[in-house]
Amino acid sequence: MADGEVPKDIDVIIAGAGIAGATLALALHQAGLKPVLIDPVVFDAQVAPTFDGRASAIAYAAFRQWKALGVGAALEPHAQRIEQILVTDGQTPGAASHGTGPFFLRFDSAEIADSSDGEPLGYLLENRHIRAALAKGVIDAGITVLAPAKVARASFGPREAVVTLADGRELRAPVAVGAEGRGSVIRSEAGIGAVGWDYPQTGVVATVQMERPHEGVAHEYFLPGGPFAILPLTDNRASLVWTESRARGAALKSARPEIFQAHLDRRFGDFLGTVTVEGPMFTYPLSLQLAERFAAPRAALLGDAAHGIHPIAGQGLNLGLKGAAALAQTLVEAMRLGEDIGSEVVLERYAAWRRLDTVSISLAADAFVRLFSNDNPVLRLARGAGMAAVNRIGPARRFFMQEAGGAVGDLPRLLRGEAL
Ligand SMILES: Cc1cc2nc3c(=O)[nH]c(=O)nc-3n(C[C@H](O)[C@H](O)[C@H](O)COP(=O)(O)OP(=O)(O)OC[C@H]3O[C@@H](n4cnc5c(N)ncnc54)[C@H](O)[C@@H]3O)c2cc1C
């Protein structure tokens, strides 16, 4: 609907129809607000196999939100339950699955079954399936999507936000949400700065088929170049997130398939039999970027526009999904109370709700990267001892599992699986 008329009675302009923006749009629409999504990339291009090769570990609380928004049925056939997570420090692939060596950590969903209602530690879903389910939900709901269309400028007056597209069209609404990723135009136009740094690392992502059953076990082991994660997918496949130095990442990207396979085999090991690469390989530069504020008068930031973090703990999108649930609830409750949904006082409630959790998780991920992406013998000993200690203490393990499941703290209703 790129050249269509711009709707007049919009409640919320959402710049960016990625996973965070589309989830927010569905939540607002379900509760009676009128969102409009804008994105330079049409949905059909977003779900192409060559667009986004990542799979995401989705916390069970975040998955409940999608069920509450009516997209659970479309996602469930593609969702692989994560029953166990095995973390190993060292260079022996799959060491934790043999239970050998002192330095490993084992998280098991059975240990928190009483508080998680039998839910797994999380679900592994390929991003293209998430994007397809959300796109269908948005289209079926009749939500207006302006695509291909790009937000070029925005201004924030006393009564409304005015968003100007690159083709000159103008949209007006009480509030504009920046969900356009790290290069957010809404953020810069609202005068909100960002802090952060680049990691000297690239995330290499590939999908593989394994010979032996993965049994829903995710593996993460820490090599000097960075973490190497084997994330189980449906049909006995796995998504690899393999962190390497920038130079090695570039070399792997241009390597011939047999060379890539040889490097892969060396890191993966043979504990799951023969491993075959399926489809293209993707690389992502890794960085940390945190917005100085998550809201300003008539503007709110969501997803990577607010916080882009290292994938070491699989929390980036989960933070964006928690943000979508909190922002939707804040705006809907304000609407029901007759408040101005774009006022500073309303948007500051959202920002305050999400600030502590977001900053703590972002900085914890950064600390993990520094602690684990190196071969310093003293640090190796310290982190190995730390892992062995946590592994021996049941309550500590359960704390980490509940934290990763996203079901702790002041949970928005959607993350409890309830409608707004
Ligand atoms: C290798 C890797 C693995 C990861 N694994 C996990 C994981 O297991 N679990 C997890 O929780 N997270 C994970 N993450 C993080 C996660 O992928 C991101 O946090 C998530 O994709 C961010 O989604 P988003 O919707 O906020 O932003 P984006 O995906 O960046 O979407 C932004 C959207 O805005 C659009 N846009 C851009 N500019 C404009 C504009 N000017 N106007 C309008 N629209 C615009 C873009 O086209 C895009 O559609 C991983 C990241 C990496 C790199």
Ligand as a Chemical Component Dictionary entry (heavy atoms), coordinates in Angstrom:
data_LIG
# 
_chem_comp.id                   LIG 
_chem_comp.type                 NON-POLYMER 
_chem_comp.pdbx_formal_charge   0 
_chem_comp.three_letter_code    LIG 
# 
loop_
_chem_comp_atom.comp_id 
_chem_comp_atom.atom_id 
_chem_comp_atom.alt_atom_id 
_chem_comp_atom.type_symbol 
_chem_comp_atom.charge 
_chem_comp_atom.model_Cartn_x 
_chem_comp_atom.model_Cartn_y 
_chem_comp_atom.model_Cartn_z 
_chem_comp_atom.pdbx_ordinal 
LIG C1  C1  C 0 23.467 -13.223 15.196 1  
LIG C2  C2  C 0 22.314 -12.757 16.043 2  
LIG C3  C3  C 0 21.552 -13.677 16.765 3  
LIG C4  C4  C 0 20.505 -13.251 17.584 4  
LIG N1  N1  N 0 19.811 -14.160 18.321 5  
LIG C5  C5  C 0 18.838 -13.743 19.173 6  
LIG C6  C6  C 0 18.113 -14.675 19.986 7  
LIG O1  O1  O 0 18.346 -15.893 19.963 8  
LIG N2  N2  N 0 17.145 -14.211 20.828 9  
LIG C7  C7  C 0 16.861 -12.877 20.917 10 
LIG O2  O2  O 0 16.003 -12.485 21.716 11 
LIG N3  N3  N 0 17.526 -11.963 20.133 12 
LIG C8  C8  C 0 18.489 -12.371 19.280 13 
LIG N4  N4  N 0 19.158 -11.453 18.486 14 
LIG C9  C9  C 0 18.742 -10.041 18.514 15 
LIG C10 C10 C 0 17.533 -9.795  17.591 16 
LIG O3  O3  O 0 17.756 -10.378 16.330 17 
LIG C11 C11 C 0 17.239 -8.307  17.438 18 
LIG O4  O4  O 0 17.160 -7.753  18.736 19 
LIG C12 C12 C 0 15.877 -8.097  16.734 20 
LIG O5  O5  O 0 15.921 -8.583  15.426 21 
LIG C13 C13 C 0 15.490 -6.618  16.697 22 
LIG O6  O6  O 0 14.203 -6.503  16.162 23 
LIG P1  P1  P 0 13.551 -5.054  15.917 24 
LIG O7  O7  O 0 12.175 -5.329  15.361 25 
LIG O8  O8  O 0 13.674 -4.220  17.132 26 
LIG O9  O9  O 0 14.499 -4.356  14.854 27 
LIG P2  P2  P 0 14.872 -4.745  13.359 28 
LIG O10 O10 O 0 14.812 -6.216  13.151 29 
LIG O11 O11 O 0 16.154 -4.039  13.081 30 
LIG O12 O12 O 0 13.698 -4.122  12.485 31 
LIG C14 C14 C 0 13.659 -2.763  12.159 32 
LIG C15 C15 C 0 12.696 -2.549  11.011 33 
LIG O13 O13 O 0 12.658 -1.146  10.741 34 
LIG C16 C16 C 0 12.744 -0.929  9.345  35 
LIG N5  N5  N 0 13.304 0.421   9.105  36 
LIG C17 C17 C 0 14.607 0.780   9.081  37 
LIG N6  N6  N 0 14.726 2.100   8.820  38 
LIG C18 C18 C 0 13.461 2.584   8.719  39 
LIG C19 C19 C 0 12.915 3.874   8.463  40 
LIG N7  N7  N 0 13.696 4.951   8.263  41 
LIG N8  N8  N 0 11.567 4.022   8.404  42 
LIG C20 C20 C 0 10.747 2.944   8.626  43 
LIG N9  N9  N 0 11.212 1.712   8.864  44 
LIG C21 C21 C 0 12.563 1.524   8.914  45 
LIG C22 C22 C 0 13.620 -2.062  8.827  46 
LIG O14 O14 O 0 13.377 -2.296  7.456  47 
LIG C23 C23 C 0 13.160 -3.233  9.717  48 
LIG O15 O15 O 0 12.084 -3.952  9.160  49 
LIG C24 C24 C 0 20.196 -11.862 17.660 50 
LIG C25 C25 C 0 20.949 -10.937 16.912 51 
LIG C26 C26 C 0 22.000 -11.373 16.119 52 
LIG C27 C27 C 0 22.791 -10.361 15.344 53 
# 
loop_
_chem_comp_bond.comp_id 
_chem_comp_bond.atom_id_1 
_chem_comp_bond.atom_id_2 
_chem_comp_bond.value_order 
_chem_comp_bond.pdbx_ordinal 
LIG C1  C2  SING 1  
LIG C2  C3  SING 2  
LIG C2  C26 DOUB 3  
LIG C3  C4  DOUB 4  
LIG C4  N1  SING 5  
LIG C4  C24 SING 6  
LIG N1  C5  DOUB 7  
LIG C5  C6  SING 8  
LIG C5  C8  SING 9  
LIG C6  O1  DOUB 10 
LIG C6  N2  SING 11 
LIG N2  C7  SING 12 
LIG C7  O2  DOUB 13 
LIG C7  N3  SING 14 
LIG N3  C8  DOUB 15 
LIG C8  N4  SING 16 
LIG N4  C9  SING 17 
LIG N4  C24 SING 18 
LIG C9  C10 SING 19 
LIG C10 O3  SING 20 
LIG C10 C11 SING 21 
LIG C11 O4  SING 22 
LIG C11 C12 SING 23 
LIG C12 O5  SING 24 
LIG C12 C13 SING 25 
LIG C13 O6  SING 26 
LIG O6  P1  SING 27 
LIG P1  O7  DOUB 28 
LIG P1  O8  SING 29 
LIG P1  O9  SING 30 
LIG O9  P2  SING 31 
LIG P2  O10 DOUB 32 
LIG P2  O11 SING 33 
LIG P2  O12 SING 34 
LIG O12 C14 SING 35 
LIG C14 C15 SING 36 
LIG C15 O13 SING 37 
LIG C15 C23 SING 38 
LIG O13 C16 SING 39 
LIG C16 N5  SING 40 
LIG C16 C22 SING 41 
LIG N5  C17 SING 42 
LIG N5  C21 SING 43 
LIG C17 N6  DOUB 44 
LIG N6  C18 SING 45 
LIG C18 C19 SING 46 
LIG C18 C21 DOUB 47 
LIG C19 N7  SING 48 
LIG C19 N8  DOUB 49 
LIG N8  C20 SING 50 
LIG C20 N9  DOUB 51 
LIG N9  C21 SING 52 
LIG C22 O14 SING 53 
LIG C22 C23 SING 54 
LIG C23 O15 SING 55 
LIG C24 C25 DOUB 56 
LIG C25 C26 SING 57 
LIG C26 C27 SING 58 
# 
